[in-house]
């Protein structure tokens, strides 16, 4: 695995008024890849998408073994097989090999190589993000936050990016994210989530992307709600103000909830999983009718339901 570490240039670091300071630069590297040897040309950009938090795949708990891993892998395979998206953005992937064995029909697979930082639960395995596809991408990359300075707003994990280019030269950039959970307090978590979005903007600049002009699809587990008024943060709302479209905005409540009720009663149902479409995407696909919904058929093997978007 190839990794490139950019200089941090810390100087003095204060999280108060941080937005006005330069961002320390994260690790940019290559994820674990399962890619066919033959270089295929993509006939058309993908139209059927799913984002889904798999819950500690495989096994649904950290360090699951044996039968628990097998049962979870088979159930995930069955659920994805029923939906049959062209591209799935998956969170909480612990073992890349287990994912490859479970869904071999997704011939293009990328799984991040995130690491836990010193202020995280270092005894737990990293929760990685995966992009799996039935059609070829041109390029894939990851941005990892573990080497950033330990500050109150340091984001966790990182994100995964992929570039799809069709035979006409049309481009679509895709990002998979899994932002900080609300453990440790929502106020601190929201700071970390908002900072993660700053790094997405950093990556757009690095790659010469302009969301107002370029087609970008951003999806994953954001761990923040757009319908619960207690979540006042700008993590997603700032993008909406800039013209981004929340794909599931017209799905009524509670059908839009992607997080299942917690059996212990600690957490309520929530809409934490989102698909966001850039203004540039809307300009190129605005006339395409979208079917968007939360998949609830059968026994979904996770504490999250999948969120699905299909262009008609």
C-alpha positions as CSV (number, residue, x, y, z in Angstrom):
1,X,0.0,0.0,0.0
2,X,1.4,3.4,-1.0
3,X,0.9,6.3,1.3
4,X,2.0,9.9,1.0
5,X,2.2,12.1,4.1
6,X,2.2,15.8,3.5
7,X,3.9,18.1,6.0
8,X,1.7,19.1,8.9
9,X,3.1,22.6,9.4
10,X,1.6,22.9,12.9
11,X,3.1,26.2,14.2
12,X,0.6,27.1,17.0
13,X,-2.8,25.3,17.0
14,X,-5.9,26.6,18.7
15,X,-9.3,25.2,18.0
16,X,-10.8,28.5,19.0
17,X,-11.4,30.3,15.7
18,X,-10.0,27.4,13.9
19,X,-11.9,28.1,10.6
20,X,-9.5,31.0,9.9
21,X,-6.4,28.9,10.3
22,X,-4.8,26.7,7.6
23,X,-5.8,23.0,7.8
24,X,-3.0,20.6,8.7
25,X,-2.9,18.3,5.8
26,X,-4.0,14.6,6.2
27,X,-2.6,11.4,4.8
28,X,-3.5,10.7,1.2
29,X,-3.1,7.1,0.2
30,X,-4.4,4.1,-1.7
31,X,-7.1,1.8,-0.2
32,X,-7.1,-1.9,-0.4
33,X,-8.3,-2.7,-4.0
34,X,-10.0,-5.6,-5.7
35,X,-9.9,-4.6,-9.4
36,X,-10.0,-6.8,-12.5
37,X,-6.9,-6.8,-14.5
38,X,-8.6,-5.8,-17.7
39,X,-9.2,-2.1,-18.2
40,X,-12.8,-1.7,-19.3
41,X,-14.5,1.4,-20.7
42,X,-17.6,2.5,-18.8
43,X,-20.5,2.8,-21.2
44,X,-22.6,5.1,-19.0
45,X,-22.3,6.6,-15.5
46,X,-23.9,4.5,-12.8
47,X,-27.6,5.3,-12.1
48,X,-28.4,3.0,-9.2
49,X,-26.8,3.8,-5.8
50,X,-27.0,2.5,-2.2
51,X,-25.3,3.7,1.0
52,X,-25.4,1.4,4.0
53,X,-23.7,1.1,7.4
54,X,-23.1,-2.7,7.7
55,X,-22.5,-2.6,11.5
56,X,-19.0,-4.2,12.2
57,X,-18.8,-6.3,9.1
58,X,-18.5,-9.2,9.3
59,X,-20.2,-10.3,12.5
60,X,-22.0,-7.1,13.7
61,X,-19.8,-6.9,16.8
62,X,-16.0,-6.1,17.1
63,X,-13.8,-9.2,16.8
64,X,-16.7,-11.5,15.9
65,X,-15.7,-15.0,14.9
66,X,-16.9,-18.1,13.1
67,X,-20.6,-18.5,12.7
68,X,-21.4,-14.9,13.5
69,X,-19.1,-13.7,10.7
70,X,-20.5,-16.3,8.2
71,X,-24.2,-15.5,9.0
72,X,-23.6,-11.8,8.7
73,X,-21.7,-12.1,5.4
74,X,-24.5,-14.3,3.9
75,X,-27.2,-11.9,5.0
76,X,-25.4,-8.8,3.6
77,X,-24.9,-10.7,0.3
78,X,-28.6,-11.5,0.2
79,X,-29.8,-8.0,1.0
80,X,-27.4,-6.4,-1.6
81,X,-28.5,-9.0,-4.1
82,X,-32.1,-8.0,-3.7
83,X,-31.4,-4.4,-4.2
84,X,-28.7,-5.0,-6.8
85,X,-27.3,-1.4,-7.0
86,X,-24.6,-0.7,-9.5
87,X,-22.5,1.0,-6.8
88,X,-22.7,0.6,-3.0
89,X,-21.0,2.9,-0.5
90,X,-20.6,0.8,2.7
91,X,-19.5,1.8,6.2
92,X,-18.1,-0.2,9.2
93,X,-16.2,-2.7,7.1
94,X,-13.6,-4.4,9.3
95,X,-12.3,-7.1,6.9
96,X,-11.8,-6.3,3.2
97,X,-11.3,-9.9,2.3
98,X,-14.6,-10.9,3.9
99,X,-16.3,-8.3,1.8
100,X,-14.7,-9.6,-1.4
101,X,-15.8,-13.1,-0.6
102,X,-19.3,-12.1,0.3
103,X,-20.1,-10.0,-2.9
104,X,-17.7,-11.2,-5.7
105,X,-20.2,-9.9,-8.3
106,X,-19.0,-6.4,-7.3
107,X,-15.7,-6.8,-9.2
108,X,-14.4,-3.3,-8.4
109,X,-13.9,-3.0,-4.7
110,X,-12.0,-0.4,-2.6
111,X,-11.8,-0.5,1.2
112,X,-10.1,2.2,3.1
113,X,-7.1,1.6,5.4
114,X,-8.1,3.9,8.3
115,X,-6.3,3.8,11.6
116,X,-7.4,4.9,15.0
117,X,-5.8,7.9,16.6
118,X,-4.5,8.1,20.2
119,X,-7.7,9.8,21.5
120,X,-10.0,7.0,20.1
121,X,-10.8,3.5,21.4
122,X,-7.5,2.1,20.1
123,X,-8.4,-1.5,21.2
124,X,-11.2,-1.6,18.7
125,X,-10.6,-2.4,15.0
126,X,-10.9,0.5,12.6
127,X,-14.3,1.0,10.9
128,X,-13.5,1.3,7.2
129,X,-15.4,2.7,4.3
130,X,-15.9,0.7,1.1
131,X,-17.0,1.6,-2.4
132,X,-18.0,-1.5,-4.4
133,X,-19.1,-1.4,-8.0
134,X,-20.3,-3.6,-10.8
135,X,-18.8,-1.1,-13.3
136,X,-15.2,0.1,-13.6
137,X,-14.0,3.4,-12.1
138,X,-11.0,5.3,-13.4
139,X,-9.4,6.1,-10.1
140,X,-9.9,5.6,-6.4
141,X,-8.2,7.2,-3.3
142,X,-8.5,7.7,0.4
143,X,-7.8,10.6,2.8
144,X,-7.0,9.5,6.4
145,X,-7.3,11.6,9.5
146,X,-5.3,9.6,12.1
147,X,-2.1,11.6,11.8
148,X,-3.8,15.0,12.4
149,X,-3.0,16.8,15.6
150,X,-5.1,15.7,18.6
151,X,-7.4,18.6,19.0
152,X,-11.0,18.9,20.2
153,X,-12.3,19.1,16.6
154,X,-10.0,16.5,14.9
155,X,-12.2,14.4,12.6
156,X,-12.1,10.6,12.8
157,X,-11.5,7.9,10.2
158,X,-11.4,9.7,6.8
159,X,-13.1,9.3,3.5
160,X,-12.9,7.4,0.3
161,X,-13.2,8.8,-3.2
162,X,-13.7,7.3,-6.7
163,X,-13.8,8.9,-10.2
164,X,-16.1,7.4,-12.8
165,X,-15.6,8.4,-16.5
166,X,-17.8,7.2,-19.3
167,X,-16.9,6.7,-23.0
168,X,-18.2,10.2,-23.8
169,X,-15.8,11.7,-21.2
170,X,-18.5,12.6,-18.7
171,X,-17.1,12.5,-15.1
172,X,-18.7,11.7,-11.8
173,X,-16.7,12.0,-8.5
174,X,-18.0,9.9,-5.6
175,X,-17.2,10.2,-1.9
176,X,-18.0,7.7,0.9
177,X,-17.9,9.1,4.4
178,X,-18.5,7.9,8.0
179,X,-18.4,10.9,10.3
180,X,-17.9,11.0,14.1
181,X,-20.6,9.4,16.2
182,X,-22.3,11.3,19.0
183,X,-20.5,9.3,21.7
184,X,-18.7,11.8,24.0
185,X,-21.3,14.5,23.5
186,X,-23.1,15.9,20.5
187,X,-21.4,19.4,20.7
188,X,-17.9,18.0,20.4
189,X,-19.0,15.4,17.8
190,X,-20.5,18.2,15.7
191,X,-17.2,20.1,15.7
192,X,-15.4,17.0,14.4
193,X,-18.0,16.4,11.8
194,X,-17.9,20.0,10.5
195,X,-14.1,19.8,10.3
196,X,-14.3,16.6,8.3
197,X,-16.4,18.6,5.7
198,X,-13.6,21.2,5.6
199,X,-11.3,18.4,4.5
200,X,-13.7,17.3,1.8
201,X,-13.5,20.9,0.5
202,X,-9.7,20.6,0.7
203,X,-9.8,17.5,-1.4
204,X,-12.0,19.2,-4.0
205,X,-9.5,22.0,-4.3
206,X,-6.6,19.5,-4.5
207,X,-8.3,17.7,-7.3
208,X,-9.5,20.8,-9.1
209,X,-13.2,20.2,-8.5
210,X,-15.9,22.9,-8.3
211,X,-19.2,21.5,-6.9
212,X,-21.0,24.3,-8.7
213,X,-19.9,22.9,-12.0
214,X,-18.7,19.3,-11.4
215,X,-20.9,16.3,-10.7
216,X,-20.2,15.0,-7.2
217,X,-22.1,12.4,-5.2
218,X,-21.5,12.3,-1.5
219,X,-23.0,9.5,0.6
220,X,-22.6,7.6,3.8
221,X,-23.3,7.7,7.6
222,X,-23.1,11.4,8.7
223,X,-24.2,10.6,12.2
224,X,-26.3,13.8,12.2
225,X,-29.9,14.4,11.4
226,X,-31.6,16.9,9.1
227,X,-35.0,16.3,10.7
228,X,-34.3,16.3,14.4
229,X,-34.2,20.0,15.5
230,X,-31.6,19.1,18.2
231,X,-29.0,18.8,15.5
232,X,-28.2,22.4,14.6
233,X,-24.8,21.9,13.1
234,X,-23.7,23.0,9.6
235,X,-22.2,19.6,8.6
236,X,-24.9,19.0,5.9
237,X,-26.9,22.2,6.1
238,X,-24.0,24.3,4.8
239,X,-23.9,22.2,1.6
240,X,-27.6,22.6,1.2
241,X,-27.3,26.4,1.4
242,X,-24.7,26.2,-1.4
243,X,-27.1,24.4,-3.7
244,X,-26.5,20.7,-2.9
245,X,-29.6,18.5,-3.0
246,X,-30.4,15.9,-0.3
247,X,-31.6,13.0,-2.4
248,X,-34.0,11.7,0.3
249,X,-35.5,15.1,1.2
250,X,-39.0,14.1,-0.1
251,X,-39.2,10.8,1.8
252,X,-41.7,11.3,4.6
253,X,-41.0,10.6,8.3
254,X,-40.6,8.1,9.7
255,X,-40.0,6.2,6.4
256,X,-36.8,8.3,6.0
257,X,-35.3,7.0,9.3
258,X,-32.2,4.9,8.5
259,X,-31.1,4.1,12.1
260,X,-33.1,1.3,13.8
261,X,-34.6,1.7,17.3
262,X,-31.9,0.8,19.9
263,X,-33.1,-2.3,21.8
264,X,-31.8,-0.8,25.1
265,X,-33.7,2.5,24.5
266,X,-30.6,4.7,24.6
267,X,-30.9,6.0,21.0
268,X,-34.0,7.0,19.1
269,X,-34.6,6.2,15.4
270,X,-32.7,8.8,13.2
271,X,-31.9,9.9,9.7
272,X,-28.1,9.7,9.8
273,X,-27.5,8.2,6.4
274,X,-27.7,10.6,3.4
275,X,-27.0,10.9,-0.3
276,X,-26.0,14.4,-1.4
277,X,-25.8,15.7,-5.0
278,X,-23.8,18.7,-6.0
279,X,-25.2,21.6,-8.0
280,X,-23.0,20.4,-10.9
281,X,-24.6,17.0,-10.7
282,X,-28.0,18.6,-10.7
283,X,-27.2,20.7,-13.8
284,X,-26.2,17.5,-15.7
285,X,-28.9,15.2,-14.3
286,X,-31.6,17.6,-13.1
287,X,-34.2,16.3,-15.5
288,X,-33.7,12.7,-14.5
289,X,-36.5,11.5,-12.2
290,X,-35.1,9.9,-9.0
291,X,-36.6,7.1,-6.9
292,X,-35.2,7.4,-3.4
293,X,-36.1,5.3,-0.4
294,X,-35.0,3.4,2.7
295,X,-34.8,-0.3,2.2
296,X,-36.8,-2.2,4.9
297,X,-37.6,-5.5,3.2
298,X,-36.9,-8.6,5.2
299,X,-34.4,-8.9,8.1
300,X,-31.9,-6.2,7.3
301,X,-28.6,-7.4,9.0
302,X,-27.5,-4.2,10.6
303,X,-28.5,-1.5,13.0
304,X,-28.9,0.8,9.9
305,X,-31.3,0.4,6.9
306,X,-29.8,0.9,3.5
307,X,-30.6,4.2,1.6
308,X,-31.2,3.7,-2.1
309,X,-31.3,6.1,-5.1
310,X,-32.2,5.1,-8.6
311,X,-32.3,7.3,-11.7
312,X,-35.2,6.3,-13.9
